[in-house]
């Protein structure tokens, strides 16, 4: 006996998805309550937030002292963060002991550097090659004369012993980041070189720099660099930790770049050689651009680490941002129970804002490059 079969000739109208699979409830279930353990951790996290956040809001905003001529209001019982202290001390925290009448030079140098950096970071900006030339060739010379001085054009010399604050921290981080990447690329290529002498020298340099603490490198740069040159050409006290920072960062960057080079398929090298490219052309046009893209997260992680490590230069006598905070918070006029807490909270927000910005930019760049490869 045969069975009759029915084949529908028309499409049924699409039905809406179940309520449990769409909307905010589905999102919460998928991300926060997907498993019993996830649900327990979500509830514990919510309880912790409820316990901590209200007190932080009261301390940082509701009960905070926003304006005051001295620390009297900040010493009142129940007062929260003393942001008035930050407001009054901000010029000192920014410039250190740089002469007040010459601080416009620091502002000009920072603004020019920020404009050039934004020009370079914006991938759709026109004439980025010009921006790179200005940033790497012209800006260092211009920044030196602006900050240090050039009497022939009316800029009095300001000794580096008077430099300090946020702008010194930014200067140390910028020099370390800018020089560590190209030096790291050179060291990584040298470590993979077929010439034994070059490979040996680069390997020893990398392993030695990575095998000692950053503080040791700073002390060595501060005390040993002047021994290699005549006294008349001894590096400036601010230049020495800059060199140590760049060297230390370059050693770590070399291993990051080497990881990217090792991750490259052998076919990329063989294809470049089949096209008749020499070693320099192969690395510059084919291999390095792809290898650096592969290790963008690790590169940015090294940059963030270098930015935070600039706080250690205070150990060798550099008056960086944290040093100015330590000097400002012991002012007896601003004595109060939460002056130090407020000052270090401000420092944490400063470092977090820069590090978070670098992290977000790297993630945006990764998504943009991934979209380009998919197309």
C-alpha positions as CSV (number, residue, x, y, z in Angstrom):
1,X,0.0,0.0,0.0
2,X,1.5,3.3,-1.0
3,X,1.4,6.5,1.1
4,X,0.5,9.8,-0.4
5,X,3.0,12.6,0.0
6,X,2.2,16.3,0.1
7,X,4.8,18.9,-1.1
8,X,4.0,22.5,-0.3
9,X,4.2,24.7,-3.3
10,X,4.4,28.2,-1.6
11,X,6.7,29.5,1.1
12,X,5.3,30.2,4.5
13,X,5.7,33.6,6.0
14,X,8.7,34.0,8.2
15,X,7.8,33.7,11.9
16,X,9.3,36.0,14.6
17,X,12.0,34.5,16.7
18,X,11.1,33.3,20.2
19,X,11.3,36.0,22.8
20,X,13.8,34.0,24.7
21,X,16.2,34.3,21.8
22,X,16.1,38.0,21.1
23,X,16.3,41.2,23.0
24,X,18.0,42.2,26.2
25,X,16.9,39.0,28.0
26,X,18.6,36.8,25.4
27,X,21.8,38.9,25.6
28,X,21.9,38.7,29.4
29,X,21.3,34.9,29.3
30,X,24.0,34.4,26.6
31,X,26.7,36.6,28.2
32,X,26.0,36.5,31.9
33,X,23.9,33.5,32.7
34,X,24.9,30.9,30.1
35,X,25.9,28.4,32.8
36,X,25.3,28.0,36.5
37,X,28.9,29.0,37.3
38,X,28.5,32.1,35.0
39,X,25.4,33.1,36.8
40,X,27.0,32.8,40.2
41,X,30.0,34.9,39.1
42,X,27.7,37.5,37.6
43,X,25.8,37.8,40.9
44,X,29.0,38.0,42.9
45,X,30.3,40.7,40.5
46,X,27.1,42.7,40.7
47,X,27.2,42.5,44.5
48,X,30.8,43.7,44.5
49,X,29.9,46.6,42.3
50,X,27.0,47.6,44.5
51,X,29.3,47.4,47.5
52,X,32.2,49.5,46.0
53,X,30.7,52.0,43.5
54,X,28.4,54.1,45.8
55,X,31.3,54.7,48.2
56,X,33.6,55.7,45.3
57,X,31.0,58.0,43.9
58,X,30.6,59.7,47.3
59,X,34.3,60.0,47.8
60,X,35.2,61.2,44.3
61,X,32.2,63.3,43.4
62,X,29.5,63.9,46.0
63,X,31.7,64.7,49.1
64,X,34.7,66.0,47.1
65,X,36.1,69.4,47.5
66,X,36.3,71.0,44.1
67,X,37.5,74.5,44.9
68,X,39.5,75.9,47.9
69,X,42.4,78.3,48.5
70,X,44.1,75.8,50.8
71,X,43.6,72.5,52.5
72,X,41.3,73.7,55.3
73,X,38.1,72.4,53.6
74,X,39.8,69.1,52.8
75,X,40.5,68.6,56.4
76,X,36.9,68.9,57.5
77,X,35.4,65.6,58.7
78,X,33.4,63.9,56.0
79,X,35.2,65.6,53.1
80,X,36.1,63.4,50.2
81,X,38.6,63.8,47.5
82,X,40.4,67.1,47.4
83,X,40.3,68.0,43.7
84,X,41.0,71.6,44.7
85,X,44.6,70.4,45.5
86,X,44.9,69.1,41.9
87,X,43.5,72.3,40.5
88,X,46.0,74.5,42.4
89,X,49.0,72.2,41.8
90,X,48.2,71.3,38.1
91,X,50.7,73.8,36.6
92,X,53.5,72.3,38.8
93,X,52.4,68.8,38.1
94,X,52.5,69.6,34.3
95,X,55.7,71.6,34.0
96,X,57.7,70.9,37.2
97,X,60.1,73.8,37.9
98,X,60.1,75.0,34.3
99,X,60.1,78.8,34.3
100,X,56.6,80.2,34.3
101,X,57.3,82.8,31.7
102,X,58.6,80.1,29.3
103,X,56.0,77.4,29.8
104,X,54.4,78.4,26.5
105,X,57.3,76.6,24.8
106,X,56.3,73.3,26.4
107,X,52.7,73.9,25.3
108,X,53.8,74.5,21.7
109,X,56.0,71.4,21.7
110,X,53.2,69.3,23.0
111,X,50.6,70.6,20.6
112,X,52.8,70.2,17.6
113,X,53.7,66.6,18.6
114,X,50.0,65.8,19.2
115,X,49.0,67.1,15.8
116,X,51.7,65.1,14.0
117,X,50.9,61.9,16.0
118,X,47.2,62.2,15.2
119,X,48.1,62.9,11.5
120,X,50.1,59.7,11.5
121,X,47.6,57.5,13.3
122,X,44.7,58.5,11.0
123,X,45.0,56.0,8.2
124,X,42.9,58.0,5.8
125,X,44.8,61.3,6.4
126,X,46.4,62.8,3.3
127,X,50.2,62.9,2.8
128,X,51.1,60.7,5.7
129,X,54.6,60.4,4.3
130,X,55.1,64.1,4.9
131,X,53.8,63.7,8.4
132,X,56.3,60.9,9.1
133,X,59.1,63.1,7.8
134,X,58.1,66.0,9.9
135,X,57.6,63.8,13.0
136,X,60.9,61.8,12.8
137,X,63.2,64.4,11.3
138,X,62.0,67.9,11.9
139,X,60.1,67.6,15.2
140,X,63.0,66.3,17.3
141,X,65.2,69.2,16.3
142,X,62.4,71.7,16.7
143,X,61.3,70.2,20.1
144,X,64.9,70.3,21.4
145,X,65.3,74.0,20.6
146,X,61.9,74.8,22.0
147,X,62.4,73.0,25.3
148,X,66.1,73.5,25.8
149,X,66.4,77.0,24.3
150,X,68.2,78.8,21.5
151,X,69.5,82.2,22.6
152,X,70.2,83.4,19.1
153,X,66.5,83.6,18.4
154,X,65.5,84.8,21.9
155,X,64.8,81.5,23.6
156,X,66.7,81.4,26.9
157,X,68.3,78.1,27.9
158,X,66.4,76.1,30.4
159,X,68.5,73.4,32.0
160,X,67.0,69.9,32.1
161,X,67.3,69.9,35.9
162,X,64.3,72.2,35.9
163,X,62.2,70.0,33.6
164,X,59.6,67.9,35.3
165,X,56.0,66.8,35.5
166,X,53.7,65.4,32.9
167,X,55.6,66.7,30.0
168,X,58.8,64.9,31.1
169,X,56.8,61.7,31.4
170,X,55.4,62.1,27.9
171,X,58.8,62.9,26.6
172,X,60.4,59.8,28.1
173,X,57.5,57.6,26.8
174,X,57.6,59.1,23.3
175,X,61.4,58.7,22.9
176,X,61.3,55.1,24.2
177,X,58.3,54.1,22.0
178,X,59.6,55.8,18.8
179,X,63.1,54.4,19.0
180,X,62.3,51.0,20.4
181,X,60.4,49.8,17.4
182,X,63.0,50.4,14.7
183,X,65.8,49.3,16.9
184,X,63.8,46.2,17.8
185,X,63.2,45.4,14.1
186,X,66.9,45.7,13.4
187,X,67.8,43.4,16.3
188,X,65.2,40.9,15.3
189,X,66.5,40.8,11.7
190,X,70.1,40.6,13.1
191,X,69.1,37.6,15.3
192,X,67.8,35.8,12.3
193,X,70.8,36.7,10.1
194,X,72.9,34.0,8.4
195,X,76.1,35.8,9.4
196,X,77.2,34.3,12.7
197,X,78.9,37.4,14.0
198,X,75.8,39.6,13.6
199,X,73.5,36.9,14.9
200,X,75.8,36.4,18.0
201,X,76.0,40.1,18.8
202,X,72.3,40.7,18.5
203,X,71.5,37.6,20.5
204,X,73.8,38.7,23.3
205,X,72.4,42.2,23.3
206,X,68.8,41.0,23.5
207,X,69.3,38.4,26.1
208,X,71.4,40.7,28.3
209,X,68.9,43.6,28.1
210,X,66.0,41.2,28.8
211,X,67.8,39.4,31.6
212,X,68.3,42.3,33.9
213,X,65.7,44.5,35.6
214,X,64.8,47.9,34.0
215,X,66.1,49.7,37.1
216,X,69.5,48.1,36.5
217,X,69.5,49.3,32.9
218,X,68.6,52.8,34.1
219,X,71.5,52.8,36.6
220,X,73.9,51.5,34.0
221,X,72.8,54.2,31.5
222,X,73.1,56.9,34.1
223,X,76.5,55.9,35.5
224,X,78.3,54.1,32.6
225,X,77.4,56.1,29.5
226,X,79.5,59.1,30.5
227,X,82.5,56.8,30.9
228,X,82.5,56.0,27.1
229,X,82.8,59.6,25.9
230,X,84.9,62.6,26.9
231,X,83.5,64.8,29.6
232,X,82.7,67.6,27.2
233,X,80.4,65.2,25.2
234,X,78.9,63.4,28.2
235,X,75.2,62.7,27.6
236,X,72.8,65.0,29.4
237,X,71.2,63.7,32.7
238,X,67.9,63.4,30.9
239,X,69.3,61.8,27.8
240,X,70.8,58.9,29.7
241,X,67.6,57.4,31.0
242,X,66.1,58.0,27.6
243,X,68.8,55.9,26.0
244,X,68.3,53.2,28.7
245,X,64.6,53.2,28.1
246,X,65.0,52.8,24.3
247,X,67.5,50.0,24.7
248,X,65.4,48.1,27.2
249,X,62.3,48.5,25.1
250,X,64.1,47.5,21.9
251,X,65.2,44.2,23.4
252,X,61.7,43.2,24.1
253,X,60.4,44.6,20.9
254,X,63.0,42.5,19.0
255,X,61.5,39.3,20.4
256,X,58.0,40.4,19.5
257,X,59.0,41.2,15.9
258,X,61.0,37.9,15.7
259,X,57.8,36.1,16.6
260,X,56.0,37.8,13.8
261,X,58.7,36.8,11.3
262,X,58.6,33.2,12.4
263,X,54.9,33.1,12.0
264,X,55.2,34.1,8.3
265,X,54.6,31.3,5.9
266,X,57.7,30.2,4.0
267,X,55.9,30.7,0.7
268,X,56.0,34.5,1.3
269,X,59.8,34.4,1.3
270,X,60.0,32.1,-1.6
271,X,57.5,34.1,-3.6
272,X,59.4,37.3,-3.0
273,X,62.7,35.7,-4.1
274,X,61.0,34.2,-7.2
275,X,60.0,37.8,-8.1
276,X,63.6,38.8,-8.1
277,X,63.5,40.9,-5.0
278,X,66.7,41.2,-3.0
279,X,66.8,40.8,0.8
280,X,66.1,44.5,1.6
281,X,63.2,44.7,-0.8
282,X,61.7,41.4,0.4
283,X,61.8,42.5,4.0
284,X,60.6,46.1,3.3
285,X,57.8,45.3,0.8
286,X,56.6,41.8,1.6
287,X,57.6,40.3,4.9
288,X,57.9,43.0,7.5
289,X,54.5,44.7,6.8
290,X,52.7,41.3,7.2
291,X,54.8,40.3,10.2
292,X,54.1,43.5,12.1
293,X,50.4,43.2,11.4
294,X,50.4,39.7,13.0
295,X,51.9,41.0,16.2
296,X,50.1,44.3,16.6
297,X,48.6,43.3,20.0
298,X,52.1,42.4,21.4
299,X,53.6,45.6,20.0
300,X,51.0,47.8,21.6
301,X,51.4,45.8,24.9
302,X,55.1,46.6,24.8
303,X,54.3,50.3,24.2
304,X,51.9,50.3,27.2
305,X,54.5,48.6,29.4
306,X,57.1,51.2,28.3
307,X,54.7,54.1,29.1
308,X,54.1,52.8,32.6
309,X,57.8,52.0,33.2
310,X,58.6,55.7,32.8
311,X,57.7,56.0,36.4
312,X,60.9,54.3,37.3
313,X,63.1,57.1,36.0
314,X,62.5,58.9,39.2
315,X,65.0,56.5,40.8
316,X,67.9,58.0,38.8
317,X,66.8,61.6,39.7
318,X,64.5,62.5,36.9
319,X,61.6,64.7,38.1
320,X,58.8,62.9,36.3
321,X,55.0,63.1,36.9
322,X,55.0,60.9,40.0
323,X,58.0,62.8,41.5
324,X,56.1,66.1,41.2
325,X,53.1,64.5,42.9
326,X,55.3,63.3,45.8
327,X,56.8,66.8,46.1
328,X,53.4,68.5,45.9
329,X,51.5,66.4,48.4
330,X,53.9,67.2,51.3
331,X,53.1,70.9,51.1
332,X,51.9,71.8,54.6
333,X,49.4,74.3,53.3
334,X,47.6,71.4,51.7
335,X,47.9,68.9,54.5
336,X,44.9,66.6,54.7
337,X,43.9,63.0,55.2
338,X,43.0,62.4,51.6
339,X,45.6,64.6,49.7
340,X,47.8,61.6,48.8
341,X,44.8,59.5,47.9
342,X,43.5,62.2,45.6
343,X,46.9,62.8,44.0
344,X,47.5,59.1,43.2
345,X,44.0,58.7,42.0
346,X,44.7,61.6,39.5
347,X,47.9,59.9,38.5
348,X,46.1,56.6,38.0
349,X,43.5,58.3,35.8
350,X,46.3,59.9,33.8
351,X,48.1,56.7,33.1
352,X,44.9,54.7,32.5
353,X,43.7,57.3,29.9
354,X,46.8,57.0,27.8
355,X,47.1,53.2,28.1
356,X,43.5,52.6,27.4
357,X,43.6,54.9,24.3
358,X,46.6,53.0,22.9
359,X,44.7,49.7,23.5
360,X,41.6,50.9,21.8
361,X,43.5,52.2,18.8
362,X,45.3,48.9,18.4
363,X,41.9,47.0,18.4
364,X,40.5,49.4,15.9
365,X,43.5,49.0,13.7
366,X,43.2,45.2,13.9
367,X,39.6,45.3,12.9
368,X,40.4,47.6,10.0
369,X,43.2,45.4,8.7
370,X,41.2,42.3,9.1
371,X,38.4,43.9,7.1
372,X,40.9,44.8,4.4
373,X,42.2,41.2,4.2
374,X,38.6,39.8,4.1
375,X,37.8,42.0,1.1
